[in-house]
């Protein structure tokens, strides 16, 4: 009998993940949910807008990806930079390094 290998994709494996990595994994999942909600809500709005009034030209088509993906990406960058900045104030990390 041939046995097929199965692979499980985990962002942060439970065995080797520290508390900080698990927290970052939770924040990443929350960001994914919020981003999906943002994109779905604006997509529904834009479809209804297109049915009602139509698009006026290429400018509308360029603005759509920026509207859909710009704010979620900006939020991700803001959260990651905030985490990076706050890690610099962590007393435990400085004690271990010094």
FINU-980851 format. One line per 2 residues: number of its first residue (from 1); for each residue x, y, z of C-alpha. Coordinates in steps of 0.1 Angstrom, whole numbers. Layout:
<recs>
NUM> X Y Z  ...
</recs>
This chain:
<recs>
1> 0 0 0  13 34 -9
3> 11 60 19  8 96 9
5> 26 122 29  4 150 43
7> 17 184 50  2 210 73
9> 10 246 67  13 266 99
11> 25 301 102  38 296 137
13> 42 259 148  29 253 183
15> 60 234 194  86 261 188
17> 65 292 191  71 315 219
19> 44 337 235  54 367 212
21> 51 346 180  17 332 190
23> 5 368 197  18 379 163
25> 0 350 147  -32 361 163
27> -27 397 152  -20 384 116
29> -53 364 116  -72 395 129
31> -56 416 101  -66 389 76
33> -102 390 88  -104 428 88
35> -88 430 54  -112 405 39
37> -141 424 54  -128 457 40
39> -123 443 5  -156 425 4
41> -175 456 16  -159 479 -9
43> -163 453 -37  -200 451 -30
45> -203 489 -30  -183 493 -62
47> -204 467 -80  -236 484 -69
49> -221 518 -80  -211 503 -114
51> -246 489 -120  -262 522 -110
53> -240 548 -127  -212 530 -145
55> -175 538 -146  -163 570 -163
57> -129 559 -176  -95 545 -168
59> -91 567 -137  -118 547 -120
61> -101 515 -129  -68 526 -115
63> -84 539 -82  -101 505 -75
65> -70 485 -65  -57 514 -44
67> -90 517 -26  -93 479 -21
69> -57 470 -11  -41 503 0
71> -57 506 35  -51 470 45
73> -15 471 34  -10 504 53
75> -25 489 84  -2 459 82
77> 28 481 78  17 503 107
79> 12 474 130  45 458 121
81> 64 490 126  47 496 159
83> 56 461 171  92 467 160
85> 93 500 178  78 486 210
87> 102 457 210  130 482 215
89> 115 491 248  113 456 261
91> 134 454 293  138 416 291
93> 154 416 257  179 443 268
95> 188 423 299  195 391 279
97> 216 410 253  237 429 279
</recs>
